[in-house]
Structure formats: structure tokens, C-alpha cells
Amino acid sequence: MKTIYDIQQYLKKFGTIIYIGERIADLELMEAEIHELYRAQLMDTRDYQSAVLLLRHEIQLLKEQHKK
């Protein structure tokens, strides 16, 4: 997975569509869903790691933008 869009499409395969209306909350919820899929052994380690890394990076960028 290389983009947030890729993560959204992956989650959609499991019937999960996330839209709260606040981008940071959306990303945090996606991270929680990815974690649950990994715990249920429905995704491999490489995909899990790349998805979490992408999500955390995007969350960090957005939090830094809000501080400015």
C-alpha cells in the first residue's frame, strides 16, 4: 500500500467505509480498523506495516498543520 486511497480501497473490500468528516479522526479510525484486520490475521505483516506507517505519517502532518 502506497497511498491513503490504497488503504481506503483495502478496507472497502471488507465492507468498511470510513467518513466522519474530520480528516484526522478518519485516519485514526482507519488505523484502528487496519489493526483489527491484522489481529484477525486477514492481512499480512508487510501490508500492515506500510498501512500503519502511511496513516501515522499523514496524521502527524495534519497535526503539525493545525498547530500553525
ZIVEN-V876982 format. One record per pair of residues at least 24 apart in sequence whose C-alpha atoms are under 10 Angstrom apart, sorted by the first residue. I is the first residue (numbers start at 0). J is the second residue. D is the distance in Angstrom with one decimal. If there is no record, write none. Layout:
I & J & D
I & J & D
//
This chain:
0 & 45 & 9.0
0 & 46 & 6.3
0 & 47 & 8.8
0 & 48 & 9.4
0 & 49 & 6.2
0 & 50 & 6.2
0 & 51 & 9.9
0 & 53 & 8.5
1 & 46 & 9.5
1 & 49 & 7.5
1 & 50 & 7.8
1 & 52 & 10.0
1 & 53 & 7.5
2 & 49 & 9.4
2 & 50 & 8.3
2 & 53 & 7.1
2 & 54 & 8.9
2 & 57 & 9.9
3 & 29 & 9.5
3 & 50 & 8.0
3 & 53 & 7.0
3 & 54 & 7.1
3 & 57 & 8.5
5 & 50 & 8.8
6 & 30 & 9.4
6 & 33 & 8.5
6 & 46 & 9.4
6 & 47 & 9.9
6 & 49 & 9.6
6 & 50 & 6.6
6 & 51 & 9.5
6 & 53 & 9.0
6 & 54 & 8.8
9 & 33 & 9.2
9 & 42 & 9.8
9 & 46 & 10.0
9 & 50 & 9.9
10 & 36 & 9.0
13 & 41 & 9.7
22 & 57 & 9.6
22 & 58 & 8.4
22 & 61 & 8.3
23 & 54 & 9.4
23 & 55 & 9.8
23 & 57 & 8.4
23 & 58 & 5.8
23 & 59 & 9.0
23 & 60 & 9.8
23 & 61 & 7.0
23 & 62 & 7.8
24 & 58 & 8.9
25 & 54 & 9.9
25 & 58 & 9.6
26 & 51 & 9.8
26 & 53 & 9.7
26 & 54 & 6.1
26 & 55 & 8.1
26 & 57 & 7.9
26 & 58 & 6.7
27 & 51 & 9.8
27 & 54 & 7.5
27 & 55 & 8.1
27 & 57 & 9.9
27 & 58 & 7.6
28 & 54 & 9.9
29 & 54 & 7.8
30 & 54 & 6.5
30 & 55 & 8.0
//
